[in-house]
Amino acid sequence: MADRIDHLTDRVQVVEVKLDRLSTTVGQLTTRVDGLTTTVGQLSTRVDGLTATVNELSTAMTAGFVEQREYTEFSHARLEAKMDVGFARVDRKLDQLLDAQRPRRKPRRRNE
């Protein structure tokens, strides 16, 4: 019976060593998980910051596009108005030239 007890004592010691190793491993894993949690938190903060930056840039770009479109429409309207005035002037001059080139008929007398 003493032999069995000695054998059990040896087995208990082996189990204790294994439990100590397992406890150490669990401790290391806990430390790693805590580190990963911190890293994920930092990444989340960075992503939030990047999202805010992208939103600000998007808003600024949209405002720039709106301003550019308004300026383009304004400049086209001015150009169109100037062209209308210029074409009207050319039309008047062309009409004057054409009128000057047309032969004029002499008015008929009533007796003729």
GIUR-V830968 format. One record per residue. N is the residue number from 1. RES is the residue in one letter. SS is DSSP state (H for helix, E for strand, L for the rest). PHI is phi as a letter, one per 20 degrees, with the letter a starting at -180 (NA if undefined). PSI is psi as a letter, one per 20 degrees, with the letter a starting at -180 (none if undefined). Layout:
[[N;RES;SS;PHI;PSI] [N;RES;SS;PHI;PSI]]
This chain:
[[1;M;L;NA;h] [2;A;H;f;h] [3;D;H;f;h] [4;R;H;f;g] [5;I;H;f;g] [6;D;H;f;g] [7;H;H;f;g] [8;L;H;f;h] [9;T;H;f;g] [10;D;H;f;g] [11;R;H;f;h] [12;V;H;f;g] [13;Q;H;f;g] [14;V;H;f;g] [15;V;H;f;g] [16;E;H;f;g] [17;V;H;f;g] [18;K;H;f;g] [19;L;H;f;h] [20;D;H;f;g] [21;R;H;f;g] [22;L;H;f;g] [23;S;H;f;g] [24;T;H;f;g] [25;T;H;f;g] [26;V;H;f;g] [27;G;H;f;g] [28;Q;H;f;g] [29;L;H;f;h] [30;T;H;f;g] [31;T;H;f;g] [32;R;H;f;g] [33;V;H;f;g] [34;D;H;f;g] [35;G;H;f;g] [36;L;H;f;h] [37;T;H;f;g] [38;T;H;f;g] [39;T;H;f;g] [40;V;H;f;h] [41;G;H;f;g] [42;Q;H;f;g] [43;L;H;f;h] [44;S;H;f;g] [45;T;H;f;g] [46;R;H;f;g] [47;V;H;f;g] [48;D;H;f;g] [49;G;H;f;g] [50;L;H;f;h] [51;T;H;f;g] [52;A;H;f;g] [53;T;H;f;g] [54;V;H;f;g] [55;N;H;f;g] [56;E;H;f;g] [57;L;H;f;g] [58;S;H;f;g] [59;T;H;f;g] [60;A;H;f;g] [61;M;H;f;g] [62;T;H;f;g] [63;A;H;f;g] [64;G;H;f;g] [65;F;H;f;g] [66;V;H;f;g] [67;E;H;f;g] [68;Q;H;f;g] [69;R;H;f;g] [70;E;H;f;g] [71;Y;H;f;g] [72;T;H;f;g] [73;E;H;f;g] [74;F;H;f;g] [75;S;H;f;h] [76;H;H;f;h] [77;A;H;f;g] [78;R;H;f;g] [79;L;H;f;g] [80;E;H;f;g] [81;A;H;f;g] [82;K;H;f;g] [83;M;H;f;g] [84;D;H;f;g] [85;V;H;f;g] [86;G;H;f;g] [87;F;H;f;h] [88;A;H;f;g] [89;R;H;f;g] [90;V;H;f;g] [91;D;H;f;g] [92;R;H;f;g] [93;K;H;f;g] [94;L;H;f;g] [95;D;H;f;g] [96;Q;H;f;g] [97;L;H;f;g] [98;L;H;f;g] [99;D;H;f;h] [100;A;H;f;h] [101;Q;H;e;i] [102;R;L;f;p] [103;P;L;f;q] [104;R;L;e;p] [105;R;L;e;q] [106;K;L;f;p] [107;P;L;f;p] [108;R;L;f;q] [109;R;L;e;q] [110;R;L;f;h] [111;N;L;e;i] [112;E;L;f;none]]
